[in-house]
Amino acid sequence: MTVLAVLCLLLLQTGAHGFGIFNGKSLSHQAITERAALNVTLQVCHSLALSEGRDFTFPRQPFTASSVAAACGASKSLKSFIETIQRIQRKNWQTDIKYALSARRHCDNEELDAGKKIITDGLSVVKASNKQQNFVSATSSLGRIFHTLQDFYSHSNWVEIGHKFPNTNLIKANAPVGNIAAKTRATCQSCAGDDCRNNIRSDILKNNILTSGYFSVNPFSKPAGKCSHGGVPDSTSLMEPKGGINKDTLDSSHGHLHSQAANMAIAATSELLEDVRSAAGDKAFLEMMGLFKGKPLCFVVDTTGSMGDDIAAVKEVTSSIINSKLGTPDEPSVYVLVPFSDPDFGPLIRTTDPEIFKAYINSLRAAGGGDIPELSLSGLQLALTGAPPNSEIFIFTDAPAKDKHLRNPVIALIEQTKSVVNFMITNVLGIRQQTPGKGNQQQSYRMARADGQLYRDLAQTSGGQAVEVSKSNLLEAINILTESTSSSLVTLLQASRNPGKTEIFTFSVDESVRNLTIYITGSNVEFTLIDPSGVVQNDVNTAGSSIISSQTVGNLHTVKLLTLAGVWEIGIVSSNPYSLKVVGESSIDFLFDFIVESDGPFGGFDVIDNRPTAGENASLLVTLFGSDSATVTEVTLIESSGSGQVNGTVEAQGGGEYIVHFDRIPSVEFVVLVKGQNNDGVSRASSGIFQRQSATSLRASVLTVTADELDIVLEPGTLKSVLFSVMTTGEGGRFTIQATNDQDLPLFYPTNLLLSAGGSANGTVNVTAPADTPSGTVVTLTVGAVAPGGSDTNYAVLHLTVLPKVTDFTPPVCKQLSPQNRCFKNCNQLTWEVSVQVSDGVNGTGVDSVSLREGSGTMNISTAADNTTTVTYVASCCSSKMQLVVVDQVGNVEICSFSAASWTSRVDYSVLLFFVFTFLKVCL
């Protein structure tokens, strides 16, 4: 594809939708963000394909997350891709909801320099987080700075001045925003009635002077002669000069320029993403966006003395997974390992290199242990914060938890990440006796039963299994559970019963489902299965049935089924506790968030980041994906351990999104069940009905806990105070506060707060990261509140990024040393080469990485004793161009282009944008 065609394809996506939160036909912050994210992701995939010698086909327009994931060869990670885009969008629109009156966050009140600082400071957080593979923190920060960046083009007069390209200086820390109007200089005149097209003073526009509208919802006297934001609820627009200049929607004061401002915002957002891409590298950028092949492989391993056999099994299954999945679509996307014992846990090892992971696994040794309990929950907490969301985590132990106080924070992280946790428990806990004797054995056995239930509760909450198995059978059990590392695994049904009871469960299987599997955990559990054709089979009689295989290891019973579309029925008979889970692989799945109507000045909805409020009605935002013809017809909240359910009212919003209203929320743990119709490729014998269920169990609370996200930077060696608040809709009393973090940093906070009925109270958590903490380290802070009596809890989770003060704002420098151009007409027989010295200046932080973005030649990098880096590049004359990306330690980027004839440095994004806008007419 030619450069012209690529640029046309990129820009044609900057069509229409508003800067507000949900703006109908106007282009919204969500739409602007999504289009830029899809555009840049597509370009990264295209670039990677070219560098690897693979063909690449651009999808049809308009681009969607599904079509981009497919073009990138990562359709199975569509769920994480959509979830990442939604996280960025959510943090973007929450700026309007949570910080509506912060002028600098919206580039209002001529606070353009302060707005730019938010962008550049946030960009430093993004780059530092990416360097440490903390992608959730990076994408959350992206959303926050996108809002300020996009508002610059809607709230300032950049477009009115006549600029055709974005203000590149907004993402450069050491460059000026522009010539901002003095506070005493008049910038506007009153609108002519409702016509505000010419209300910015001509001298302001003629002299390229920047201004932005003043905004306030309360009576506020803006400086004389200044522009207002305009519209409801801006009270300053009623003061002279009246009217406004915002371009948020087609109906805004300057709505006639809405499309231009929105397209400019898309280009600016794309420009910032390109800078992030250059600093991170193409593969890391795609990982940040949630695009990868298989799902993550995450092991949390007890390394105490009695775990020798278990560790051997982990080593063997690791080799098996790597050897069988390497190079396939189900190859794990990332490998995570967390060892634990007592008194230590960690460090967390995260890598995309299977050989490095295998080496870490093989280095594990069983030793020590001391007393019986170990820090299993500390290890799990670190894994939940270090692994990507929606991971499947396997924790291996033969000991009870010493850190039971982390139960609530771990549950909070499970609910936040929606990760599945499987406990592989050997020797059924409690045979590790330090001192012989009947009394000691009896005491340890009672403790083991309690901890066994703790593990089972955590597994149930996450949608995982608590497998109790002998050490000799552990390898067989883990092989069963890790057989599928596909990212397209979906849950059709999940239930648990404690105490056990005889019950019949039904589930619908659609024709998109493959590898249908039933997992049952529990002792002395019998089942009877009726397939859609009415054939009855059970765990004893499987002849001529739809059961492919049936296997029991320890308390885990696995049944693999023929994938027959229709309604299945399974009857469970047991008086012992058991859990049931039915899974398969399918492209059709859903995401969901509880939402609440915002009480901010702009209305709309806000996402509930923790537990929904108990005793009230509720709304759910459901996103269905994986099929263009699938629609949602039913959404139900079902009790995890019972038969109670609450049906919702479904309202289609378009684009696969649905808002579902419930008149109440179950008072106990529940899951979300979605049913619908899919007519894509449905046979005549099938009804096309599908069902999907959330793996994670949720619960409601009368408590609301919030933490301040205004400043998420943690400067090493400096005290950081995090404000939080607790509110209750129930009775008052003394509420217990628990603050924890995954880096085991000391925390100082009030251990309780006194609340009146229906009241609230505030508190502060103080934390300090050691001075030597690596830049980009993310400290996941969980602040929990427990109501009197201990039966009700809620929490807030905050990701703090460790970042020293950045003083290096200058990009590295490329200096050509010795070009040798020997290219003539017959390129097949000739080569060309160039030598380049790259450096970061006397006061720079140093060159961190040099990579080849364009070119099919051979690159060699050498570093001299004085830390100067020399790059030598040799290529066929048939490949006469190359492009280097040089990044320093803090993420400043230099892109240097060379060819057999000439070279250029500091590729200016405005040049690219010039071509984009120039060729738009050609594309059309």
SULMO-V744699 format. One record per residue. RES is the residue in three letters. D_LAST is the distance of its C-alpha to the last C-alpha in Angstrom with 2 decimals. Layout:
RES/D_LAST ; RES/D_LAST
This chain:
MET/17.07 ; THR/16.03 ; VAL/15.63 ; LEU/12.13 ; ALA/11.26 ; VAL/13.36 ; LEU/11.85 ; CYS/8.28 ; LEU/10.27 ; LEU/12.35 ; LEU/10.20 ; LEU/8.19 ; GLN/11.84 ; THR/12.59 ; GLY/11.93 ; ALA/15.14 ; HIS/19.22 ; GLY/22.46 ; PHE/24.77 ; GLY/27.79 ; ILE/29.38 ; PHE/28.29 ; ASN/26.09 ; GLY/24.82 ; LYS/21.39 ; SER/21.19 ; LEU/20.13 ; SER/23.44 ; HIS/24.92 ; GLN/24.96 ; ALA/21.28 ; ILE/20.42 ; THR/23.01 ; GLU/22.02 ; ARG/18.35 ; ALA/19.51 ; ALA/22.31 ; LEU/20.32 ; ASN/17.79 ; VAL/20.72 ; THR/22.91 ; LEU/20.45 ; GLN/20.24 ; VAL/24.05 ; CYS/24.55 ; HIS/22.36 ; SER/24.41 ; LEU/27.64 ; ALA/26.96 ; LEU/26.40 ; SER/29.56 ; GLU/31.55 ; GLY/30.45 ; ARG/28.87 ; ASP/25.89 ; PHE/23.01 ; THR/20.39 ; PHE/17.48 ; PRO/17.64 ; ARG/15.28 ; GLN/13.21 ; PRO/14.31 ; PHE/16.74 ; THR/20.32 ; ALA/23.55 ; SER/24.75 ; SER/21.89 ; VAL/21.96 ; ALA/25.76 ; ALA/25.67 ; ALA/23.32 ; CYS/25.76 ; GLY/28.69 ; ALA/30.21 ; SER/29.96 ; LYS/33.60 ; SER/32.96 ; LEU/30.35 ; LYS/32.95 ; SER/33.51 ; PHE/29.79 ; ILE/29.22 ; GLU/32.47 ; THR/31.43 ; ILE/28.16 ; GLN/30.25 ; ARG/32.87 ; ILE/30.42 ; GLN/29.02 ; ARG/32.61 ; LYS/33.87 ; ASN/30.93 ; TRP/31.63 ; GLN/35.39 ; THR/35.16 ; ASP/34.55 ; ILE/37.43 ; LYS/40.04 ; TYR/39.40 ; ALA/38.02 ; LEU/40.29 ; SER/39.73 ; ALA/38.12 ; ARG/37.27 ; ARG/35.44 ; HIS/33.06 ; CYS/33.03 ; ASP/34.94 ; ASN/37.86 ; GLU/36.50 ; GLU/37.49 ; LEU/34.54 ; ASP/36.75 ; ALA/38.25 ; GLY/34.86 ; LYS/33.82 ; LYS/37.13 ; ILE/36.37 ; ILE/33.13 ; THR/34.80 ; ASP/37.97 ; GLY/36.05 ; LEU/34.06 ; SER/37.46 ; VAL/38.55 ; VAL/35.52 ; LYS/36.12 ; ALA/39.87 ; SER/39.56 ; ASN/37.25 ; LYS/39.76 ; GLN/42.40 ; GLN/40.15 ; ASN/40.43 ; PHE/36.97 ; VAL/37.70 ; SER/38.76 ; ALA/35.73 ; THR/33.17 ; SER/35.21 ; SER/35.14 ; LEU/31.39 ; GLY/31.00 ; ARG/33.33 ; ILE/31.72 ; PHE/28.14 ; HIS/29.28 ; THR/30.60 ; LEU/27.64 ; GLN/25.15 ; ASP/27.54 ; PHE/27.60 ; TYR/24.15 ; SER/25.11 ; HIS/28.72 ; SER/28.76 ; ASN/27.49 ; TRP/25.27 ; VAL/22.14 ; GLU/24.23 ; ILE/25.45 ; GLY/21.99 ; HIS/21.31 ; LYS/17.76 ; PHE/18.85 ; PRO/21.37 ; ASN/25.09 ; THR/26.01 ; ASN/29.67 ; LEU/29.69 ; ILE/30.14 ; LYS/32.60 ; ALA/36.14 ; ASN/37.57 ; ALA/34.90 ; PRO/34.96 ; VAL/32.46 ; GLY/32.61 ; ASN/34.90 ; ILE/35.86 ; ALA/37.68 ; ALA/41.42 ; LYS/43.00 ; THR/44.75 ; ARG/41.78 ; ALA/40.37 ; THR/36.61 ; CYS/36.02 ; GLN/37.42 ; SER/37.73 ; CYS/34.94 ; ALA/35.46 ; GLY/36.34 ; ASP/33.40 ; ASP/30.94 ; CYS/30.45 ; ARG/27.51 ; ASN/29.84 ; ASN/32.47 ; ILE/31.95 ; ARG/34.32 ; SER/32.88 ; ASP/35.03 ; ILE/33.57 ; LEU/29.99 ; LYS/31.12 ; ASN/33.07 ; ASN/30.48 ; ILE/32.96 ; LEU/31.92 ; THR/33.22 ; SER/32.70 ; GLY/34.11 ; TYR/37.60 ; PHE/38.07 ; SER/41.18 ; VAL/42.26 ; ASN/45.82 ; PRO/47.22 ; PHE/46.28 ; SER/46.73 ; LYS/43.73 ; PRO/44.44 ; ALA/44.70 ; GLY/41.57 ; LYS/39.20 ; CYS/35.95 ; SER/36.00 ; HIS/33.58 ; GLY/33.84 ; GLY/34.02 ; VAL/36.46 ; PRO/38.52 ; ASP/38.33 ; SER/41.70 ; THR/40.97 ; SER/38.46 ; LEU/41.53 ; MET/43.14 ; GLU/42.64 ; PRO/40.02 ; LYS/38.73 ; GLY/35.26 ; GLY/32.81 ; ILE/29.66 ; ASN/28.25 ; LYS/24.67 ; ASP/25.54 ; THR/24.23 ; LEU/22.55 ; ASP/26.19 ; SER/27.42 ; SER/28.89 ; HIS/25.66 ; GLY/23.47 ; HIS/21.16 ; LEU/20.04 ; HIS/20.01 ; SER/16.30 ; GLN/16.28 ; ALA/19.50 ; ALA/18.48 ; ASN/15.40 ; MET/17.85 ; ALA/20.37 ; ILE/18.25 ; ALA/17.68 ; ALA/21.43 ; THR/22.52 ; SER/20.70 ; GLU/22.41 ; LEU/25.75 ; LEU/25.36 ; GLU/24.68 ; ASP/27.93 ; VAL/29.76 ; ARG/28.53 ; SER/29.80 ; ALA/33.13 ; ALA/33.66 ; GLY/32.38 ; ASP/29.87 ; LYS/32.41 ; ALA/33.91 ; PHE/30.54 ; LEU/29.89 ; GLU/33.46 ; MET/32.90 ; MET/29.97 ; GLY/32.32 ; LEU/30.81 ; PHE/33.66 ; LYS/35.51 ; GLY/38.85 ; LYS/40.37 ; PRO/42.49 ; LEU/46.13 ; CYS/48.38 ; PHE/52.17 ; VAL/54.62 ; VAL/57.98 ; ASP/61.52 ; THR/63.23 ; THR/66.80 ; GLY/69.77 ; SER/69.84 ; MET/66.20 ; GLY/66.82 ; ASP/66.26 ; ASP/63.15 ; ILE/61.59 ; ALA/62.41 ; ALA/60.57 ; VAL/57.52 ; LYS/57.56 ; GLU/57.82 ; VAL/55.06 ; THR/52.73 ; SER/53.31 ; SER/52.84 ; ILE/49.48 ; ILE/48.16 ; ASN/49.49 ; SER/48.22 ; LYS/44.75 ; LEU/43.75 ; GLY/40.65 ; THR/40.01 ; PRO/37.34 ; ASP/40.17 ; GLU/41.19 ; PRO/41.94 ; SER/39.20 ; VAL/41.77 ; TYR/45.56 ; VAL/47.59 ; LEU/51.37 ; VAL/53.68 ; PRO/57.45 ; PHE/60.00 ; SER/63.77 ; ASP/66.05 ; PRO/65.94 ; ASP/62.64 ; PHE/59.17 ; GLY/56.06 ; PRO/54.43 ; LEU/51.17 ; ILE/49.76 ; ARG/46.04 ; THR/44.46 ; THR/41.85 ; ASP/44.24 ; PRO/46.50 ; GLU/49.20 ; ILE/49.52 ; PHE/49.83 ; LYS/52.39 ; ALA/54.36 ; TYR/54.49 ; ILE/55.60 ; ASN/58.24 ; SER/59.54 ; LEU/60.49 ; ARG/64.25 ; ALA/66.36 ; ALA/68.81 ; GLY/70.54 ; GLY/70.01 ; GLY/73.07 ; ASP/73.32 ; ILE/71.63 ; PRO/68.51 ; GLU/65.43 ; LEU/62.30 ; SER/60.11 ; LEU/58.13 ; SER/57.47 ; GLY/55.97 ; LEU/53.92 ; GLN/52.71 ; LEU/51.50 ; ALA/49.72 ; LEU/47.97 ; THR/46.55 ; GLY/45.81 ; ALA/44.22 ; PRO/40.67 ; PRO/40.51 ; ASN/41.23 ; SER/43.40 ; GLU/46.48 ; ILE/49.47 ; PHE/52.81 ; ILE/55.87 ; PHE/59.08 ; THR/62.43 ; ASP/66.03 ; ALA/66.90 ; PRO/66.48 ; ALA/64.36 ; LYS/66.10 ; ASP/63.28 ; LYS/63.25 ; HIS/62.41 ; LEU/58.80 ; ARG/58.47 ; ASN/56.55 ; PRO/54.19 ; VAL/53.44 ; ILE/52.71 ; ALA/50.40 ; LEU/48.45 ; ILE/48.36 ; GLU/46.91 ; GLN/44.36 ; THR/43.20 ; LYS/43.78 ; SER/45.27 ; VAL/47.82 ; VAL/51.23 ; ASN/53.70 ; PHE/57.27 ; MET/59.20 ; ILE/62.76 ; THR/65.57 ; ASN/69.27 ; VAL/68.33 ; LEU/68.92 ; GLY/72.29 ; ILE/74.27 ; ARG/73.76 ; GLN/77.20 ; GLN/78.33 ; THR/81.92 ; PRO/83.77 ; GLY/85.56 ; LYS/85.34 ; GLY/84.46 ; ASN/81.61 ; GLN/80.22 ; GLN/80.32 ; GLN/78.57 ; SER/75.83 ; TYR/75.29 ; ARG/74.78 ; MET/72.26 ; ALA/70.41 ; ARG/70.08 ; ALA/68.53 ; ASP/66.06 ; GLY/65.25 ; GLN/64.24 ; LEU/62.16 ; TYR/60.19 ; ARG/59.88 ; ASP/58.63 ; LEU/55.93 ; ALA/54.87 ; GLN/54.71 ; THR/52.66 ; SER/50.06 ; GLY/50.08 ; GLY/51.89 ; GLN/55.25 ; ALA/58.60 ; VAL/60.10 ; GLU/63.81 ; VAL/64.93 ; SER/67.61 ; LYS/66.83 ; SER/67.53 ; ASN/64.88 ; LEU/62.18 ; LEU/60.33 ; GLU/60.14 ; ALA/58.82 ; ILE/56.12 ; ASN/55.01 ; ILE/54.51 ; LEU/52.42 ; THR/50.26 ; GLU/49.67 ; SER/46.14 ; THR/43.95 ; SER/40.79 ; SER/38.35 ; SER/37.74 ; LEU/41.31 ; VAL/41.58 ; THR/44.65 ; LEU/45.62 ; LEU/48.96 ; GLN/51.10 ; ALA/54.45 ; SER/57.65 ; ARG/61.13 ; ASN/63.90 ; PRO/66.55 ; GLY/65.67 ; LYS/65.90 ; THR/65.49 ; GLU/62.11 ; ILE/59.63 ; PHE/55.90 ; THR/53.08 ; PHE/49.53 ; SER/46.70 ; VAL/45.04 ; ASP/41.73 ; GLU/40.53 ; SER/38.13 ; VAL/41.21 ; ARG/42.82 ; ASN/45.93 ; LEU/47.63 ; THR/50.40 ; ILE/53.04 ; TYR/54.74 ; ILE/58.01 ; THR/59.97 ; GLY/63.53 ; SER/67.04 ; ASN/68.71 ; VAL/65.64 ; GLU/65.56 ; PHE/62.65 ; THR/62.13 ; LEU/58.78 ; ILE/57.72 ; ASP/54.58 ; PRO/52.41 ; SER/54.63 ; GLY/57.70 ; VAL/59.31 ; VAL/61.43 ; GLN/61.88 ; ASN/63.10 ; ASP/63.74 ; VAL/66.89 ; ASN/65.90 ; THR/62.58 ; ALA/63.58 ; GLY/61.20 ; SER/58.94 ; SER/55.33 ; ILE/56.52 ; ILE/55.51 ; SER/57.59 ; SER/59.57 ; GLN/60.71 ; THR/62.74 ; VAL/63.09 ; GLY/64.99 ; ASN/63.77 ; LEU/60.37 ; HIS/59.99 ; THR/56.84 ; VAL/55.99 ; LYS/53.21 ; LEU/52.20 ; LEU/50.60 ; THR/47.27 ; LEU/48.08 ; ALA/45.70 ; GLY/47.47 ; VAL/49.90 ; TRP/52.34 ; GLU/55.53 ; ILE/57.47 ; GLY/60.87 ; ILE/62.28 ; VAL/66.05 ; SER/67.33 ; SER/69.33 ; ASN/67.97 ; PRO/64.75 ; TYR/61.71 ; SER/57.93 ; LEU/55.61 ; LYS/52.05 ; VAL/49.87 ; VAL/46.75 ; GLY/44.32 ; GLU/41.03 ; SER/37.92 ; SER/34.23 ; ILE/34.76 ; ASP/36.02 ; PHE/35.75 ; LEU/35.91 ; PHE/37.65 ; ASP/38.73 ; PHE/41.17 ; ILE/39.71 ; VAL/41.44 ; GLU/40.42 ; SER/40.08 ; ASP/42.59 ; GLY/40.47 ; PRO/39.16 ; PHE/35.65 ; GLY/36.85 ; GLY/34.94 ; PHE/36.43 ; ASP/37.77 ; VAL/38.39 ; ILE/42.10 ; ASP/42.55 ; ASN/46.01 ; ARG/48.13 ; PRO/47.55 ; THR/50.27 ; ALA/53.17 ; GLY/54.63 ; GLU/51.49 ; ASN/48.59 ; ALA/45.49 ; SER/41.80 ; LEU/39.87 ; LEU/36.14 ; VAL/35.49 ; THR/32.39 ; LEU/32.39 ; PHE/30.39 ; GLY/30.57 ; SER/29.77 ; ASP/27.03 ; SER/29.77 ; ALA/32.47 ; THR/33.57 ; VAL/36.36 ; THR/39.27 ; GLU/42.07 ; VAL/42.58 ; THR/46.17 ; LEU/48.08 ; ILE/50.93 ; GLU/53.98 ; SER/54.05 ; SER/57.78 ; GLY/58.44 ; SER/57.37 ; GLY/56.29 ; GLN/52.72 ; VAL/50.59 ; ASN/47.93 ; GLY/44.75 ; THR/42.63 ; VAL/39.07 ; GLU/36.10 ; ALA/32.65 ; GLN/29.95 ; GLY/26.96 ; GLY/25.25 ; GLY/28.64 ; GLU/30.43 ; TYR/33.68 ; ILE/36.16 ; VAL/39.72 ; HIS/42.66 ; PHE/46.27 ; ASP/49.38 ; ARG/51.07 ; ILE/50.85 ; PRO/53.56 ; SER/56.34 ; VAL/56.46 ; GLU/54.05 ; PHE/51.26 ; VAL/48.18 ; VAL/44.97 ; LEU/44.67 ; VAL/41.43 ; LYS/41.50 ; GLY/38.83 ; GLN/37.56 ; ASN/35.48 ; ASN/34.76 ; ASP/32.78 ; GLY/34.96 ; VAL/38.02 ; SER/40.90 ; ARG/42.97 ; ALA/45.83 ; SER/43.89 ; SER/43.15 ; GLY/40.03 ; ILE/41.56 ; PHE/40.94 ; GLN/42.55 ; ARG/41.97 ; GLN/44.19 ; SER/43.97 ; ALA/46.26 ; THR/47.21 ; SER/49.79 ; LEU/49.35 ; ARG/51.74 ; ALA/51.79 ; SER/53.73 ; VAL/55.24 ; LEU/54.40 ; THR/51.25 ; VAL/50.97 ; THR/48.30 ; ALA/47.98 ; ASP/46.32 ; GLU/43.04 ; LEU/42.60 ; ASP/43.78 ; ILE/43.69 ; VAL/44.67 ; LEU/48.16 ; GLU/49.50 ; PRO/52.08 ; GLY/55.63 ; THR/54.77 ; LEU/55.73 ; LYS/52.87 ; SER/53.55 ; VAL/51.38 ; LEU/51.88 ; PHE/51.95 ; SER/53.03 ; VAL/54.66 ; MET/54.73 ; THR/56.56 ; THR/56.41 ; GLY/59.78 ; GLU/63.22 ; GLY/64.03 ; GLY/66.02 ; ARG/65.79 ; PHE/62.59 ; THR/62.62 ; ILE/59.89 ; GLN/58.93 ; ALA/56.51 ; THR/55.70 ; ASN/53.34 ; ASP/52.43 ; GLN/53.51 ; ASP/57.09 ; LEU/57.03 ; PRO/59.78 ; LEU/58.74 ; PHE/60.64 ; TYR/60.16 ; PRO/62.26 ; THR/63.54 ; ASN/63.65 ; LEU/62.48 ; LEU/64.35 ; LEU/62.29 ; SER/63.55 ; ALA/62.57 ; GLY/58.92 ; GLY/58.78 ; SER/57.04 ; ALA/58.00 ; ASN/56.38 ; GLY/57.14 ; THR/56.16 ; VAL/55.80 ; ASN/56.63 ; VAL/55.48 ; THR/55.65 ; ALA/54.05 ; PRO/56.28 ; ALA/55.50 ; ASP/54.70 ; THR/52.12 ; PRO/49.10 ; SER/45.95 ; GLY/43.45 ; THR/46.24 ; VAL/45.49 ; VAL/48.47 ; THR/47.94 ; LEU/50.16 ; THR/51.25 ; VAL/53.16 ; GLY/54.96 ; ALA/57.17 ; VAL/59.87 ; ALA/61.49 ; PRO/65.30 ; GLY/66.63 ; GLY/63.84 ; SER/62.22 ; ASP/58.95 ; THR/56.58 ; ASN/53.11 ; TYR/51.37 ; ALA/48.61 ; VAL/46.98 ; LEU/45.68 ; HIS/44.22 ; LEU/45.54 ; THR/44.14 ; VAL/46.67 ; LEU/45.32 ; PRO/47.49 ; LYS/46.59 ; VAL/43.81 ; THR/44.77 ; ASP/42.64 ; PHE/39.25 ; THR/38.79 ; PRO/36.77 ; PRO/38.51 ; VAL/38.58 ; CYS/37.90 ; LYS/40.27 ; GLN/40.01 ; LEU/43.51 ; SER/43.75 ; PRO/40.82 ; GLN/41.86 ; ASN/39.34 ; ARG/40.58 ; CYS/37.42 ; PHE/37.52 ; LYS/36.11 ; ASN/37.53 ; CYS/35.89 ; ASN/37.60 ; GLN/40.99 ; LEU/40.26 ; THR/39.54 ; TRP/38.65 ; GLU/39.74 ; VAL/39.52 ; SER/41.75 ; VAL/40.56 ; GLN/42.69 ; VAL/41.14 ; SER/43.01 ; ASP/42.73 ; GLY/44.93 ; VAL/48.46 ; ASN/47.70 ; GLY/44.98 ; THR/45.43 ; GLY/44.96 ; VAL/42.41 ; ASP/41.83 ; SER/39.50 ; VAL/37.78 ; SER/35.23 ; LEU/33.03 ; ARG/29.32 ; GLU/28.19 ; GLY/30.53 ; SER/32.74 ; GLY/35.96 ; THR/39.08 ; MET/39.52 ; ASN/42.98 ; ILE/43.78 ; SER/47.21 ; THR/48.68 ; ALA/51.64 ; ALA/54.60 ; ASP/53.15 ; ASN/50.03 ; THR/47.75 ; THR/45.21 ; THR/44.43 ; VAL/41.57 ; THR/41.93 ; TYR/39.08 ; VAL/39.49 ; ALA/36.87 ; SER/36.41 ; CYS/34.93 ; CYS/32.36 ; SER/31.05 ; SER/31.07 ; LYS/29.31 ; MET/30.48 ; GLN/29.82 ; LEU/32.61 ; VAL/32.42 ; VAL/35.63 ; VAL/36.68 ; ASP/39.86 ; GLN/42.17 ; VAL/40.46 ; GLY/36.86 ; ASN/35.81 ; VAL/33.28 ; GLU/32.91 ; ILE/30.30 ; CYS/31.51 ; SER/29.73 ; PHE/31.82 ; SER/31.52 ; ALA/34.07 ; ALA/33.50 ; SER/32.89 ; TRP/32.39 ; THR/30.78 ; SER/31.70 ; ARG/30.41 ; VAL/26.73 ; ASP/25.25 ; TYR/22.54 ; SER/21.29 ; VAL/20.50 ; LEU/18.33 ; LEU/16.62 ; PHE/16.26 ; PHE/14.25 ; VAL/12.16 ; PHE/11.36 ; THR/11.27 ; PHE/8.66 ; LEU/6.25 ; LYS/5.10 ; VAL/5.41 ; CYS/3.77 ; LEU/0.00
